[in-house]
Amino acid sequence: MTLEEAIEARRSRRKYLGTPIEPSASEKLRELAAEYNRAADLRIELVFNDGKAFNGFTKSYGMFSGVNDYVGLISDKNDLDNNERLGYYGELLMLHATAMGLGSCWVGGTFSRPLCPFELTGSESLVCALTIGNVAESLSLKERFVRNITHRKTKTVEEMFEADAPVPDCSGVCDNFPTHGHNLLLCPMLFHISKPCAAPKT
Ligand SMILES: Cc1cc2nc3c(=O)[nH]c(=O)nc-3n(C[C@H](O)[C@H](O)[C@H](O)COP(=O)(O)O)c2cc1C
């Protein structure tokens, strides 16, 4: 699966099988995270075989099960656009995971930060995590339910931003859609947590 196909195929997954990720896939994810950390001065860390921050009703408010592996996105408050870069590269990593056939989900609230193994300096915080893992082919009943309630179409894309310059048509694949995956960063509208191309409406 290409990254372009992964954009279409990706669905947030919350029920994991709990089986180990193939070593080739976990190694690839590690390599990508290391590459993004170097390229964008980030702290993206992978955790394998330790799901205690997610599992159990009180940790994930019942949202997640079977999580063993995840990615920590660690931000430094002294680095002003750190969160934005983490957003782009986190999504890129997620698309690679999708292309490898793995399930994933952005998680900013429904997990226990104190149970994560990261050592943070005084200016750092764990802004978000991405659960990653093997999943059943189809969504479980609960996953379908959550998907239905998170996918209410209350606003069109155009209603979510205003622009003082022409906005590129990113609704499908951009005309200048790059062939090199990393350049997906040039097309933020393609990402599901996209930062709009222009200033958000207030
Ligand atoms: C930054 C961010 C934080 C999120 N935090 C949570 C969370 O804590 N728990 C949760 O169940 N979903 C959370 N979500 C929502 C899901 O990751 C997902 O975006 C949503 O269910 C929509 O599904 P889709 O990704 O398949 O379109 C978060 C999403 C984003 C972008």
The ligand as an ORCA input file, in Angstrom:
! r2SCAN-3c Opt
* xyz 0 1
  C      -4.831     15.203     18.694
  C      -5.913     14.158     18.836
  C      -6.169     13.604     20.086
  C      -7.160     12.605     20.222
  N      -7.381     12.032     21.441
  C      -8.247     10.989     21.538
  C      -8.404     10.295     22.770
  O      -7.809     10.638     23.795
  N      -9.243      9.224     22.807
  C      -9.940      8.813     21.722
  O     -10.665      7.806     21.806
  N      -9.839      9.468     20.518
  C      -9.008     10.539     20.415
  N      -8.861     11.214     19.220
  C      -9.759     10.889     18.105
  C      -9.270      9.779     17.206
  O      -7.882      9.687     17.123
  C      -9.823      9.961     15.762
  O      -9.279     11.109     15.176
  C     -11.309     10.038     15.695
  O     -11.868      8.924     16.305
  C     -11.789     10.121     14.207
  O     -11.612      8.898     13.575
  P     -10.762      8.723     12.233
  O      -9.352      9.038     12.610
  O     -10.950      7.301     11.831
  O     -11.291      9.688     11.240
  C      -7.901     12.203     19.087
  C      -7.626     12.778     17.833
  C      -6.650     13.726     17.709
  C      -6.373     14.307     16.347
*
